[in-house]
């Protein structure tokens, strides 16, 4: 019954990602103060890369 990857040790103890107020995803890193999805808090503009086109 113990199959899979038991790498959830640092999970659930602390909130690390909260909903970002710019992109709405739960990607805002409260430790870094930067959204992992849109770089809110780091970049004044939306994070956009050519390889990460939206649709
Ligand atoms: Zn964001």
mmCIF file of the protein (N, C-alpha, C, O) and its ligand, coordinates in Angstrom:
data_MODEL
# 
_entry.id   MODEL 
# 
loop_
_entity.id 
_entity.type 
_entity.pdbx_number_of_molecules 
1 polymer     1 
2 non-polymer 1 
# 
_entity_poly.entity_id                      1 
_entity_poly.type                           'polypeptide(L)' 
_entity_poly.nstd_linkage                   no 
_entity_poly.nstd_monomer                   no 
_entity_poly.pdbx_seq_one_letter_code       
;(UNK)(UNK)(UNK)(UNK)(UNK)(UNK)(UNK)(UNK)(UNK)(UNK)(UNK)(UNK)(UNK)(UNK)(UNK)(UNK)
(UNK)(UNK)(UNK)(UNK)(UNK)(UNK)(UNK)(UNK)(UNK)(UNK)(UNK)(UNK)(UNK)(UNK)(UNK)(UNK)
(UNK)(UNK)(UNK)(UNK)(UNK)(UNK)(UNK)(UNK)(UNK)(UNK)(UNK)(UNK)(UNK)(UNK)(UNK)(UNK)
(UNK)(UNK)(UNK)(UNK)(UNK)(UNK)(UNK)
;
_entity_poly.pdbx_seq_one_letter_code_can   XXXXXXXXXXXXXXXXXXXXXXXXXXXXXXXXXXXXXXXXXXXXXXXXXXXXXXX 
_entity_poly.pdbx_strand_id                 A 
# 
loop_
_entity_poly_seq.entity_id 
_entity_poly_seq.num 
_entity_poly_seq.mon_id 
_entity_poly_seq.hetero 
1 1  UNK n 
1 2  UNK n 
1 3  UNK n 
1 4  UNK n 
1 5  UNK n 
1 6  UNK n 
1 7  UNK n 
1 8  UNK n 
1 9  UNK n 
1 10 UNK n 
1 11 UNK n 
1 12 UNK n 
1 13 UNK n 
1 14 UNK n 
1 15 UNK n 
1 16 UNK n 
1 17 UNK n 
1 18 UNK n 
1 19 UNK n 
1 20 UNK n 
1 21 UNK n 
1 22 UNK n 
1 23 UNK n 
1 24 UNK n 
1 25 UNK n 
1 26 UNK n 
1 27 UNK n 
1 28 UNK n 
1 29 UNK n 
1 30 UNK n 
1 31 UNK n 
1 32 UNK n 
1 33 UNK n 
1 34 UNK n 
1 35 UNK n 
1 36 UNK n 
1 37 UNK n 
1 38 UNK n 
1 39 UNK n 
1 40 UNK n 
1 41 UNK n 
1 42 UNK n 
1 43 UNK n 
1 44 UNK n 
1 45 UNK n 
1 46 UNK n 
1 47 UNK n 
1 48 UNK n 
1 49 UNK n 
1 50 UNK n 
1 51 UNK n 
1 52 UNK n 
1 53 UNK n 
1 54 UNK n 
1 55 UNK n 
# 
loop_
_struct_asym.id 
_struct_asym.entity_id 
A 1 
B 2 
# 
loop_
_chem_comp.id 
_chem_comp.type 
_chem_comp.mon_nstd_flag 
UNK 'L-peptide linking' . 
ZN  non-polymer         . 
# 
_pdbx_entity_nonpoly.entity_id   2 
_pdbx_entity_nonpoly.name        ? 
_pdbx_entity_nonpoly.comp_id     ZN 
# 
_pdbx_nonpoly_scheme.asym_id         B 
_pdbx_nonpoly_scheme.entity_id       2 
_pdbx_nonpoly_scheme.mon_id          ZN 
_pdbx_nonpoly_scheme.ndb_seq_num     1 
_pdbx_nonpoly_scheme.pdb_seq_num     101 
_pdbx_nonpoly_scheme.auth_seq_num    101 
_pdbx_nonpoly_scheme.pdb_mon_id      ZN 
_pdbx_nonpoly_scheme.auth_mon_id     ZN 
_pdbx_nonpoly_scheme.pdb_strand_id   A 
_pdbx_nonpoly_scheme.pdb_ins_code    . 
# 
loop_
_atom_site.group_PDB 
_atom_site.id 
_atom_site.type_symbol 
_atom_site.label_atom_id 
_atom_site.label_alt_id 
_atom_site.label_comp_id 
_atom_site.label_asym_id 
_atom_site.label_entity_id 
_atom_site.label_seq_id 
_atom_site.pdbx_PDB_ins_code 
_atom_site.Cartn_x 
_atom_site.Cartn_y 
_atom_site.Cartn_z 
_atom_site.occupancy 
_atom_site.B_iso_or_equiv 
_atom_site.pdbx_formal_charge 
_atom_site.auth_seq_id 
_atom_site.auth_comp_id 
_atom_site.auth_asym_id 
_atom_site.auth_atom_id 
_atom_site.pdbx_PDB_model_num 
ATOM   1   N  N  . UNK A 1 1  ? 0.820  -1.217 0.000   1.00 0.00 ? 1   UNK A N  1 
ATOM   2   C  CA . UNK A 1 1  ? 0.000  0.000  0.000   1.00 0.00 ? 1   UNK A CA 1 
ATOM   3   C  C  . UNK A 1 1  ? 0.852  1.265  0.000   1.00 0.00 ? 1   UNK A C  1 
ATOM   4   O  O  . UNK A 1 1  ? 0.325  2.375  -0.079  1.00 0.00 ? 1   UNK A O  1 
ATOM   5   N  N  . UNK A 1 2  ? 2.125  1.099  0.086   1.00 0.00 ? 2   UNK A N  1 
ATOM   6   C  CA . UNK A 1 2  ? 2.986  2.283  0.133   1.00 0.00 ? 2   UNK A CA 1 
ATOM   7   C  C  . UNK A 1 2  ? 3.710  2.448  -1.193  1.00 0.00 ? 2   UNK A C  1 
ATOM   8   O  O  . UNK A 1 2  ? 4.924  2.282  -1.305  1.00 0.00 ? 2   UNK A O  1 
ATOM   9   N  N  . UNK A 1 3  ? 2.919  2.774  -2.167  1.00 0.00 ? 3   UNK A N  1 
ATOM   10  C  CA . UNK A 1 3  ? 3.528  3.022  -3.466  1.00 0.00 ? 3   UNK A CA 1 
ATOM   11  C  C  . UNK A 1 3  ? 3.499  4.503  -3.779  1.00 0.00 ? 3   UNK A C  1 
ATOM   12  O  O  . UNK A 1 3  ? 2.729  5.264  -3.194  1.00 0.00 ? 3   UNK A O  1 
ATOM   13  N  N  . UNK A 1 4  ? 4.347  4.896  -4.706  1.00 0.00 ? 4   UNK A N  1 
ATOM   14  C  CA . UNK A 1 4  ? 4.385  6.302  -5.085  1.00 0.00 ? 4   UNK A CA 1 
ATOM   15  C  C  . UNK A 1 4  ? 5.615  6.981  -4.542  1.00 0.00 ? 4   UNK A C  1 
ATOM   16  O  O  . UNK A 1 4  ? 6.594  6.336  -4.169  1.00 0.00 ? 4   UNK A O  1 
ATOM   17  N  N  . UNK A 1 5  ? 5.546  8.305  -4.506  1.00 0.00 ? 5   UNK A N  1 
ATOM   18  C  CA . UNK A 1 5  ? 6.685  9.081  -4.058  1.00 0.00 ? 5   UNK A CA 1 
ATOM   19  C  C  . UNK A 1 5  ? 6.382  9.730  -2.717  1.00 0.00 ? 5   UNK A C  1 
ATOM   20  O  O  . UNK A 1 5  ? 5.594  10.673 -2.655  1.00 0.00 ? 5   UNK A O  1 
ATOM   21  N  N  . UNK A 1 6  ? 6.973  9.259  -1.678  1.00 0.00 ? 6   UNK A N  1 
ATOM   22  C  CA . UNK A 1 6  ? 6.712  9.833  -0.347  1.00 0.00 ? 6   UNK A CA 1 
ATOM   23  C  C  . UNK A 1 6  ? 7.530  11.084 -0.094  1.00 0.00 ? 6   UNK A C  1 
ATOM   24  O  O  . UNK A 1 6  ? 8.295  11.156 0.867   1.00 0.00 ? 6   UNK A O  1 
ATOM   25  N  N  . UNK A 1 7  ? 7.362  12.063 -0.959  1.00 0.00 ? 7   UNK A N  1 
ATOM   26  C  CA . UNK A 1 7  ? 8.134  13.292 -0.794  1.00 0.00 ? 7   UNK A CA 1 
ATOM   27  C  C  . UNK A 1 7  ? 7.225  14.455 -0.406  1.00 0.00 ? 7   UNK A C  1 
ATOM   28  O  O  . UNK A 1 7  ? 7.321  15.552 -0.955  1.00 0.00 ? 7   UNK A O  1 
ATOM   29  N  N  . UNK A 1 8  ? 6.362  14.194 0.532   1.00 0.00 ? 8   UNK A N  1 
ATOM   30  C  CA . UNK A 1 8  ? 5.440  15.241 0.963   1.00 0.00 ? 8   UNK A CA 1 
ATOM   31  C  C  . UNK A 1 8  ? 5.786  15.721 2.370   1.00 0.00 ? 8   UNK A C  1 
ATOM   32  O  O  . UNK A 1 8  ? 4.915  16.153 3.125   1.00 0.00 ? 8   UNK A O  1 
ATOM   33  N  N  . UNK A 1 9  ? 7.037  15.639 2.697   1.00 0.00 ? 9   UNK A N  1 
ATOM   34  C  CA . UNK A 1 9  ? 7.444  16.004 4.051   1.00 0.00 ? 9   UNK A CA 1 
ATOM   35  C  C  . UNK A 1 9  ? 7.189  17.454 4.384   1.00 0.00 ? 9   UNK A C  1 
ATOM   36  O  O  . UNK A 1 9  ? 6.705  17.779 5.468   1.00 0.00 ? 9   UNK A O  1 
ATOM   37  N  N  . UNK A 1 10 ? 7.519  18.335 3.438   1.00 0.00 ? 10  UNK A N  1 
ATOM   38  C  CA . UNK A 1 10 ? 7.340  19.761 3.700   1.00 0.00 ? 10  UNK A CA 1 
ATOM   39  C  C  . UNK A 1 10 ? 5.992  20.244 3.203   1.00 0.00 ? 10  UNK A C  1 
ATOM   40  O  O  . UNK A 1 10 ? 5.852  21.383 2.758   1.00 0.00 ? 10  UNK A O  1 
ATOM   41  N  N  . UNK A 1 11 ? 5.025  19.388 3.281   1.00 0.00 ? 11  UNK A N  1 
ATOM   42  C  CA . UNK A 1 11 ? 3.737  19.757 2.730   1.00 0.00 ? 11  UNK A CA 1 
ATOM   43  C  C  . UNK A 1 11 ? 2.704  19.935 3.841   1.00 0.00 ? 11  UNK A C  1 
ATOM   44  O  O  . UNK A 1 11 ? 2.518  19.055 4.681   1.00 0.00 ? 11  UNK A O  1 
ATOM   45  N  N  . UNK A 1 12 ? 2.061  21.047 3.830   1.00 0.00 ? 12  UNK A N  1 
ATOM   46  C  CA . UNK A 1 12 ? 0.954  21.216 4.754   1.00 0.00 ? 12  UNK A CA 1 
ATOM   47  C  C  . UNK A 1 12 ? 1.302  21.971 6.016   1.00 0.00 ? 12  UNK A C  1 
ATOM   48  O  O  . UNK A 1 12 ? 0.411  22.416 6.739   1.00 0.00 ? 12  UNK A O  1 
ATOM   49  N  N  . UNK A 1 13 ? 2.568  22.121 6.288   1.00 0.00 ? 13  UNK A N  1 
ATOM   50  C  CA . UNK A 1 13 ? 2.931  22.785 7.530   1.00 0.00 ? 13  UNK A CA 1 
ATOM   51  C  C  . UNK A 1 13 ? 2.802  24.294 7.398   1.00 0.00 ? 13  UNK A C  1 
ATOM   52  O  O  . UNK A 1 13 ? 2.264  24.972 8.274   1.00 0.00 ? 13  UNK A O  1 
ATOM   53  N  N  . UNK A 1 14 ? 3.303  24.795 6.291   1.00 0.00 ? 14  UNK A N  1 
ATOM   54  C  CA . UNK A 1 14 ? 3.263  26.247 6.089   1.00 0.00 ? 14  UNK A CA 1 
ATOM   55  C  C  . UNK A 1 14 ? 2.679  26.572 4.739   1.00 0.00 ? 14  UNK A C  1 
ATOM   56  O  O  . UNK A 1 14 ? 2.803  25.814 3.776   1.00 0.00 ? 14  UNK A O  1 
ATOM   57  N  N  . UNK A 1 15 ? 2.041  27.713 4.696   1.00 0.00 ? 15  UNK A N  1 
ATOM   58  C  CA . UNK A 1 15 ? 1.517  28.189 3.429   1.00 0.00 ? 15  UNK A CA 1 
ATOM   59  C  C  . UNK A 1 15 ? 2.647  28.863 2.672   1.00 0.00 ? 15  UNK A C  1 
ATOM   60  O  O  . UNK A 1 15 ? 3.275  29.798 3.169   1.00 0.00 ? 15  UNK A O  1 
ATOM   61  N  N  . UNK A 1 16 ? 2.890  28.390 1.495   1.00 0.00 ? 16  UNK A N  1 
ATOM   62  C  CA . UNK A 1 16 ? 3.946  29.015 0.716   1.00 0.00 ? 16  UNK A CA 1 
ATOM   63  C  C  . UNK A 1 16 ? 3.398  29.745 -0.497  1.00 0.00 ? 16  UNK A C  1 
ATOM   64  O  O  . UNK A 1 16 ? 3.961  30.746 -0.940  1.00 0.00 ? 16  UNK A O  1 
ATOM   65  N  N  . UNK A 1 17 ? 2.312  29.245 -1.022  1.00 0.00 ? 17  UNK A N  1 
ATOM   66  C  CA . UNK A 1 17 ? 1.728  29.907 -2.170  1.00 0.00 ? 17  UNK A CA 1 
ATOM   67  C  C  . UNK A 1 17 ? 0.286  30.306 -1.858  1.00 0.00 ? 17  UNK A C  1 
ATOM   68  O  O  . UNK A 1 17 ? -0.553 29.475 -1.512  1.00 0.00 ? 17  UNK A O  1 
ATOM   69  N  N  . UNK A 1 18 ? 0.037  31.577 -1.991  1.00 0.00 ? 18  UNK A N  1 
ATOM   70  C  CA . UNK A 1 18 ? -1.311 32.090 -1.792  1.00 0.00 ? 18  UNK A CA 1 
ATOM   71  C  C  . UNK A 1 18 ? -1.832 32.606 -3.125  1.00 0.00 ? 18  UNK A C  1 
ATOM   72  O  O  . UNK A 1 18 ? -1.041 32.864 -4.032  1.00 0.00 ? 18  UNK A O  1 
ATOM   73  N  N  . UNK A 1 19 ? -3.138 32.760 -3.262  1.00 0.00 ? 19  UNK A N  1 
ATOM   74  C  CA . UNK A 1 19 ? -3.682 33.273 -4.522  1.00 0.00 ? 19  UNK A CA 1 
ATOM   75  C  C  . UNK A 1 19 ? -3.090 34.632 -4.888  1.00 0.00 ? 19  UNK A C  1 
ATOM   76  O  O  . UNK A 1 19 ? -3.108 35.577 -4.100  1.00 0.00 ? 19  UNK A O  1 
ATOM   77  N  N  . UNK A 1 20 ? -2.574 34.693 -6.088  1.00 0.00 ? 20  UNK A N  1 
ATOM   78  C  CA . UNK A 1 20 ? -1.981 35.930 -6.572  1.00 0.00 ? 20  UNK A CA 1 
ATOM   79  C  C  . UNK A 1 20 ? -3.083 36.915 -6.930  1.00 0.00 ? 20  UNK A C  1 
ATOM   80  O  O  . UNK A 1 20 ? -4.104 36.541 -7.508  1.00 0.00 ? 20  UNK A O  1 
ATOM   81  N  N  . UNK A 1 21 ? -2.867 38.163 -6.584  1.00 0.00 ? 21  UNK A N  1 
ATOM   82  C  CA . UNK A 1 21 ? -3.913 39.156 -6.841  1.00 0.00 ? 21  UNK A CA 1 
ATOM   83  C  C  . UNK A 1 21 ? -3.887 39.638 -8.283  1.00 0.00 ? 21  UNK A C  1 
ATOM   84  O  O  . UNK A 1 21 ? -4.791 40.353 -8.715  1.00 0.00 ? 21  UNK A O  1 
ATOM   85  N  N  . UNK A 1 22 ? -2.883 39.263 -9.012  1.00 0.00 ? 22  UNK A N  1 
ATOM   86  C  CA . UNK A 1 22 ? -2.830 39.676 -10.407 1.00 0.00 ? 22  UNK A CA 1 
ATOM   87  C  C  . UNK A 1 22 ? -3.303 38.574 -11.355 1.00 0.00 ? 22  UNK A C  1 
ATOM   88  O  O  . UNK A 1 22 ? -4.133 38.814 -12.232 1.00 0.00 ? 22  UNK A O  1 
ATOM   89  N  N  . UNK A 1 23 ? -2.767 37.367 -11.171 1.00 0.00 ? 23  UNK A N  1 
ATOM   90  C  CA . UNK A 1 23 ? -3.162 36.309 -12.103 1.00 0.00 ? 23  UNK A CA 1 
ATOM   91  C  C  . UNK A 1 23 ? -4.220 35.391 -11.508 1.00 0.00 ? 23  UNK A C  1 
ATOM   92  O  O  . UNK A 1 23 ? -4.867 34.631 -12.229 1.00 0.00 ? 23  UNK A O  1 
ATOM   93  N  N  . UNK A 1 24 ? -4.396 35.462 -10.182 1.00 0.00 ? 24  UNK A N  1 
ATOM   94  C  CA . UNK A 1 24 ? -5.465 34.691 -9.571  1.00 0.00 ? 24  UNK A CA 1 
ATOM   95  C  C  . UNK A 1 24 ? -5.078 33.267 -9.223  1.00 0.00 ? 24  UNK A C  1 
ATOM   96  O  O  . UNK A 1 24 ? -5.850 32.545 -8.592  1.00 0.00 ? 24  UNK A O  1 
ATOM   97  N  N  . UNK A 1 25 ? -3.905 32.866 -9.626  1.00 0.00 ? 25  UNK A N  1 
ATOM   98  C  CA . UNK A 1 25 ? -3.475 31.507 -9.327  1.00 0.00 ? 25  UNK A CA 1 
ATOM   99  C  C  . UNK A 1 25 ? -2.836 31.463 -7.939  1.00 0.00 ? 25  UNK A C  1 
ATOM   100 O  O  . UNK A 1 25 ? -2.341 32.463 -7.419  1.00 0.00 ? 25  UNK A O  1 
ATOM   101 N  N  . UNK A 1 26 ? -2.868 30.278 -7.371  1.00 0.00 ? 26  UNK A N  1 
ATOM   102 C  CA . UNK A 1 26 ? -2.232 30.115 -6.065  1.00 0.00 ? 26  UNK A CA 1 
ATOM   103 C  C  . UNK A 1 26 ? -0.735 29.919 -6.255  1.00 0.00 ? 26  UNK A C  1 
ATOM   104 O  O  . UNK A 1 26 ? -0.166 28.894 -5.880  1.00 0.00 ? 26  UNK A O  1 
ATOM   105 N  N  . UNK A 1 27 ? -0.131 30.911 -6.837  1.00 0.00 ? 27  UNK A N  1 
ATOM   106 C  CA . UNK A 1 27 ? 1.284  30.796 -7.174  1.00 0.00 ? 27  UNK A CA 1 
ATOM   107 C  C  . UNK A 1 27 ? 2.107  31.893 -6.529  1.00 0.00 ? 27  UNK A C  1 
ATOM   108 O  O  . UNK A 1 27 ? 3.310  31.994 -6.772  1.00 0.00 ? 27  UNK A O  1 
ATOM   109 N  N  . UNK A 1 28 ? 1.471  32.716 -5.710  1.00 0.00 ? 28  UNK A N  1 
ATOM   110 C  CA . UNK A 1 28 ? 2.227  33.796 -5.081  1.00 0.00 ? 28  UNK A CA 1 
ATOM   111 C  C  . UNK A 1 28 ? 3.003  33.243 -3.898  1.00 0.00 ? 28  UNK A C  1 
ATOM   112 O  O  . UNK A 1 28 ? 2.418  32.815 -2.903  1.00 0.00 ? 28  UNK A O  1 
ATOM   113 N  N  . UNK A 1 29 ? 4.313  33.256 -4.014  1.00 0.00 ? 29  UNK A N  1 
ATOM   114 C  CA . UNK A 1 29 ? 5.180  32.745 -2.959  1.00 0.00 ? 29  UNK A CA 1 
ATOM   115 C  C  . UNK A 1 29 ? 5.288  33.771 -1.844  1.00 0.00 ? 29  UNK A C  1 
ATOM   116 O  O  . UNK A 1 29 ? 5.832  34.859 -2.032  1.00 0.00 ? 29  UNK A O  1 
ATOM   117 N  N  . UNK A 1 30 ? 4.763  33.408 -0.681  1.00 0.00 ? 30  UNK A N  1 
ATOM   118 C  CA . UNK A 1 30 ? 4.745  34.371 0.419   1.00 0.00 ? 30  UNK A CA 1 
ATOM   119 C  C  . UNK A 1 30 ? 6.142  34.553 1.000   1.00 0.00 ? 30  UNK A C  1 
ATOM   120 O  O  . UNK A 1 30 ? 6.420  35.558 1.654   1.00 0.00 ? 30  UNK A O  1 
ATOM   121 N  N  . UNK A 1 31 ? 7.007  33.599 0.766   1.00 0.00 ? 31  UNK A N  1 
ATOM   122 C  CA . UNK A 1 31 ? 8.371  33.699 1.284   1.00 0.00 ? 31  UNK A CA 1 
ATOM   123 C  C  . UNK A 1 31 ? 9.194  34.654 0.413   1.00 0.00 ? 31  UNK A C  1 
ATOM   124 O  O  . UNK A 1 31 ? 9.883  35.544 0.912   1.00 0.00 ? 31  UNK A O  1 
ATOM   125 N  N  . UNK A 1 32 ? 9.099  34.443 -0.888  1.00 0.00 ? 32  UNK A N  1 
ATOM   126 C  CA . UNK A 1 32 ? 9.856  35.289 -1.805  1.00 0.00 ? 32  UNK A CA 1 
ATOM   127 C  C  . UNK A 1 32 ? 9.121  36.580 -2.114  1.00 0.00 ? 32  UNK A C  1 
ATOM   128 O  O  . UNK A 1 32 ? 9.735  37.594 -2.447  1.00 0.00 ? 32  UNK A O  1 
ATOM   129 N  N  . UNK A 1 33 ? 7.795  36.535 -2.000  1.00 0.00 ? 33  UNK A N  1 
ATOM   130 C  CA . UNK A 1 33 ? 7.014  37.708 -2.358  1.00 0.00 ? 33  UNK A CA 1 
ATOM   131 C  C  . UNK A 1 33 ? 6.891  37.860 -3.852  1.00 0.00 ? 33  UNK A C  1 
ATOM   132 O  O  . UNK A 1 33 ? 6.692  38.961 -4.365  1.00 0.00 ? 33  UNK A O  1 
ATOM   133 N  N  . UNK A 1 34 ? 7.009  36.757 -4.541  1.00 0.00 ? 34  UNK A N  1 
ATOM   134 C  CA . UNK A 1 34 ? 6.944  36.775 -5.992  1.00 0.00 ? 34  UNK A CA 1 
ATOM   135 C  C  . UNK A 1 34 ? 5.999  35.688 -6.465  1.00 0.00 ? 34  UNK A C  1 
ATOM   136 O  O  . UNK A 1 34 ? 6.011  34.568 -5.954  1.00 0.00 ? 34  UNK A O  1 
ATOM   137 N  N  . UNK A 1 35 ? 5.190  36.031 -7.438  1.00 0.00 ? 35  UNK A N  1 
ATOM   138 C  CA . UNK A 1 35 ? 4.308  35.033 -8.000  1.00 0.00 ? 35  UNK A CA 1 
ATOM   139 C  C  . UNK A 1 35 ? 5.088  34.163 -8.977  1.00 0.00 ? 35  UNK A C  1 
ATOM   140 O  O  . UNK A 1 35 ? 5.816  34.669 -9.831  1.00 0.00 ? 35  UNK A O  1 
ATOM   141 N  N  . UNK A 1 36 ? 4.929  32.864 -8.845  1.00 0.00 ? 36  UNK A N  1 
ATOM   142 C  CA . UNK A 1 36 ? 5.662  31.944 -9.712  1.00 0.00 ? 36  UNK A CA 1 
ATOM   143 C  C  . UNK A 1 36 ? 5.053  31.880 -11.104 1.00 0.00 ? 36  UNK A C  1 
ATOM   144 O  O  . UNK A 1 36 ? 5.671  31.384 -12.046 1.00 0.00 ? 36  UNK A O  1 
ATOM   145 N  N  . UNK A 1 37 ? 3.837  32.387 -11.217 1.00 0.00 ? 37  UNK A N  1 
ATOM   146 C  CA . UNK A 1 37 ? 3.149  32.273 -12.490 1.00 0.00 ? 37  UNK A CA 1 
ATOM   147 C  C  . UNK A 1 37 ? 3.319  33.523 -13.340 1.00 0.00 ? 37  UNK A C  1 
ATOM   148 O  O  . UNK A 1 37 ? 3.598  33.434 -14.536 1.00 0.00 ? 37  UNK A O  1 
ATOM   149 N  N  . UNK A 1 38 ? 3.152  34.683 -12.724 1.00 0.00 ? 38  UNK A N  1 
ATOM   150 C  CA . UNK A 1 38 ? 3.204  35.909 -13.519 1.00 0.00 ? 38  UNK A CA 1 
ATOM   151 C  C  . UNK A 1 38 ? 4.300  36.852 -13.050 1.00 0.00 ? 38  UNK A C  1 
ATOM   152 O  O  . UNK A 1 38 ? 4.447  37.951 -13.586 1.00 0.00 ? 38  UNK A O  1 
ATOM   153 N  N  . UNK A 1 39 ? 5.060  36.437 -12.065 1.00 0.00 ? 39  UNK A N  1 
ATOM   154 C  CA . UNK A 1 39 ? 6.169  37.246 -11.557 1.00 0.00 ? 39  UNK A CA 1 
ATOM   155 C  C  . UNK A 1 39 ? 5.699  38.520 -10.875 1.00 0.00 ? 39  UNK A C  1 
ATOM   156 O  O  . UNK A 1 39 ? 6.427  39.511 -10.827 1.00 0.00 ? 39  UNK A O  1 
ATOM   157 N  N  . UNK A 1 40 ? 4.492  38.491 -10.351 1.00 0.00 ? 40  UNK A N  1 
ATOM   158 C  CA . UNK A 1 40 ? 3.994  39.635 -9.604  1.00 0.00 ? 40  UNK A CA 1 
ATOM   159 C  C  . UNK A 1 40 ? 4.856  39.836 -8.354  1.00 0.00 ? 40  UNK A C  1 
ATOM   160 O  O  . UNK A 1 40 ? 5.120  38.885 -7.617  1.00 0.00 ? 40  UNK A O  1 
ATOM   161 N  N  . UNK A 1 41 ? 5.279  41.039 -8.128  1.00 0.00 ? 41  UNK A N  1 
ATOM   162 C  CA . UNK A 1 41 ? 6.159  41.318 -7.011  1.00 0.00 ? 41  UNK A CA 1 
ATOM   163 C  C  . UNK A 1 41 ? 7.607  41.423 -7.445  1.00 0.00 ? 41  UNK A C  1 
ATOM   164 O  O  . UNK A 1 41 ? 8.444  41.955 -6.715  1.00 0.00 ? 41  UNK A O  1 
ATOM   165 N  N  . UNK A 1 42 ? 7.896  40.930 -8.600  1.00 0.00 ? 42  UNK A N  1 
ATOM   166 C  CA . UNK A 1 42 ? 9.257  40.974 -9.116  1.00 0.00 ? 42  UNK A CA 1 
ATOM   167 C  C  . UNK A 1 42 ? 9.320  41.816 -10.378 1.00 0.00 ? 42  UNK A C  1 
ATOM   168 O  O  . UNK A 1 42 ? 10.174 42.687 -10.543 1.00 0.00 ? 42  UNK A O  1 
ATOM   169 N  N  . UNK A 1 43 ? 8.379  41.516 -11.255 1.00 0.00 ? 43  UNK A N  1 
ATOM   170 C  CA . UNK A 1 43 ? 8.336  42.256 -12.501 1.00 0.00 ? 43  UNK A CA 1 
ATOM   171 C  C  . UNK A 1 43 ? 7.051  43.075 -12.560 1.00 0.00 ? 43  UNK A C  1 
ATOM   172 O  O  . UNK A 1 43 ? 5.984  42.567 -12.217 1.00 0.00 ? 43  UNK A O  1 
ATOM   173 N  N  . UNK A 1 44 ? 7.135  44.320 -12.984 1.00 0.00 ? 44  UNK A N  1 
ATOM   174 C  CA . UNK A 1 44 ? 5.943  45.149 -13.075 1.00 0.00 ? 44  UNK A CA 1 
ATOM   175 C  C  . UNK A 1 44 ? 5.034  44.724 -14.207 1.00 0.00 ? 44  UNK A C  1 
ATOM   176 O  O  . UNK A 1 44 ? 3.865  45.107 -14.264 1.00 0.00 ? 44  UNK A O  1 
ATOM   177 N  N  . UNK A 1 45 ? 5.576  43.939 -15.093 1.00 0.00 ? 45  UNK A N  1 
ATOM   178 C  CA . UNK A 1 45 ? 4.758  43.478 -16.203 1.00 0.00 ? 45  UNK A CA 1 
ATOM   179 C  C  . UNK A 1 45 ? 4.495  41.992 -16.059 1.00 0.00 ? 45  UNK A C  1 
ATOM   180 O  O  . UNK A 1 45 ? 5.186  41.286 -15.325 1.00 0.00 ? 45  UNK A O  1 
ATOM   181 N  N  . UNK A 1 46 ? 3.503  41.542 -16.762 1.00 0.00 ? 46  UNK A N  1 
ATOM   182 C  CA . UNK A 1 46 ? 3.164  40.130 -16.727 1.00 0.00 ? 46  UNK A CA 1 
ATOM   183 C  C  . UNK A 1 46 ? 4.313  39.303 -17.273 1.00 0.00 ? 46  UNK A C  1 
ATOM   184 O  O  . UNK A 1 46 ? 4.937  39.639 -18.279 1.00 0.00 ? 46  UNK A O  1 
ATOM   185 N  N  . UNK A 1 47 ? 4.565  38.223 -16.579 1.00 0.00 ? 47  UNK A N  1 
ATOM   186 C  CA . UNK A 1 47 ? 5.624  37.333 -17.043 1.00 0.00 ? 47  UNK A CA 1 
ATOM   187 C  C  . UNK A 1 47 ? 5.207  36.707 -18.358 1.00 0.00 ? 47  UNK A C  1 
ATOM   188 O  O  . UNK A 1 47 ? 4.145  36.092 -18.453 1.00 0.00 ? 47  UNK A O  1 
ATOM   189 N  N  . UNK A 1 48 ? 6.017  36.858 -19.342 1.00 0.00 ? 48  UNK A N  1 
ATOM   190 C  CA . UNK A 1 48 ? 5.659  36.282 -20.623 1.00 0.00 ? 48  UNK A CA 1 
ATOM   191 C  C  . UNK A 1 48 ? 6.909  35.830 -21.347 1.00 0.00 ? 48  UNK A C  1 
ATOM   192 O  O  . UNK A 1 48 ? 7.875  36.579 -21.492 1.00 0.00 ? 48  UNK A O  1 
ATOM   193 N  N  . UNK A 1 49 ? 6.869  34.634 -21.779 1.00 0.00 ? 49  UNK A N  1 
ATOM   194 C  CA . UNK A 1 49 ? 7.963  34.105 -22.579 1.00 0.00 ? 49  UNK A CA 1 
ATOM   195 C  C  . UNK A 1 49 ? 7.405  33.594 -23.898 1.00 0.00 ? 49  UNK A C  1 
ATOM   196 O  O  . UNK A 1 49 ? 6.233  33.233 -24.007 1.00 0.00 ? 49  UNK A O  1 
ATOM   197 N  N  . UNK A 1 50 ? 8.262  33.575 -24.872 1.00 0.00 ? 50  UNK A N  1 
ATOM   198 C  CA . UNK A 1 50 ? 7.813  33.122 -26.190 1.00 0.00 ? 50  UNK A CA 1 
ATOM   199 C  C  . UNK A 1 50 ? 7.422  31.653 -26.159 1.00 0.00 ? 50  UNK A C  1 
ATOM   200 O  O  . UNK A 1 50 ? 6.572  31.197 -26.924 1.00 0.00 ? 50  UNK A O  1 
ATOM   201 N  N  . UNK A 1 51 ? 8.079  30.913 -25.236 1.00 0.00 ? 51  UNK A N  1 
ATOM   202 C  CA . UNK A 1 51 ? 7.782  29.482 -25.157 1.00 0.00 ? 51  UNK A CA 1 
ATOM   203 C  C  . UNK A 1 51 ? 6.587  29.197 -24.260 1.00 0.00 ? 51  UNK A C  1 
ATOM   204 O  O  . UNK A 1 51 ? 6.196  28.044 -24.085 1.00 0.00 ? 51  UNK A O  1 
ATOM   205 N  N  . UNK A 1 52 ? 6.017  30.236 -23.702 1.00 0.00 ? 52  UNK A N  1 
ATOM   206 C  CA . UNK A 1 52 ? 4.883  30.014 -22.818 1.00 0.00 ? 52  UNK A CA 1 
ATOM   207 C  C  . UNK A 1 52 ? 3.697  30.830 -23.297 1.00 0.00 ? 52  UNK A C  1 
ATOM   208 O  O  . UNK A 1 52 ? 3.105  31.602 -22.543 1.00 0.00 ? 52  UNK A O  1 
ATOM   209 N  N  . UNK A 1 53 ? 3.371  30.646 -24.538 1.00 0.00 ? 53  UNK A N  1 
ATOM   210 C  CA . UNK A 1 53 ? 2.249  31.379 -25.101 1.00 0.00 ? 53  UNK A CA 1 
ATOM   211 C  C  . UNK A 1 53 ? 0.934  30.869 -24.548 1.00 0.00 ? 53  UNK A C  1 
ATOM   212 O  O  . UNK A 1 53 ? 0.751  29.688 -24.253 1.00 0.00 ? 53  UNK A O  1 
ATOM   213 N  N  . UNK A 1 54 ? 0.051  31.803 -24.428 1.00 0.00 ? 54  UNK A N  1 
ATOM   214 C  CA . UNK A 1 54 ? -1.273 31.419 -23.923 1.00 0.00 ? 54  UNK A CA 1 
ATOM   215 C  C  . UNK A 1 54 ? -2.193 31.140 -25.089 1.00 0.00 ? 54  UNK A C  1 
ATOM   216 O  O  . UNK A 1 54 ? -2.609 32.055 -25.800 1.00 0.00 ? 54  UNK A O  1 
ATOM   217 N  N  . UNK A 1 55 ? -2.500 29.908 -25.276 1.00 0.00 ? 55  UNK A N  1 
ATOM   218 C  CA . UNK A 1 55 ? -3.382 29.451 -26.356 1.00 0.00 ? 55  UNK A CA 1 
ATOM   219 C  C  . UNK A 1 55 ? -2.873 29.953 -27.712 1.00 0.00 ? 55  UNK A C  1 
ATOM   220 O  O  . UNK A 1 55 ? -3.483 29.671 -28.743 1.00 0.00 ? 55  UNK A O  1 
HETATM 221 ZN ZN . ZN  B 2 .  ? 0.474  35.901 -10.383 1.00 0.00 ? 101 ZN  A ZN 1 
# 
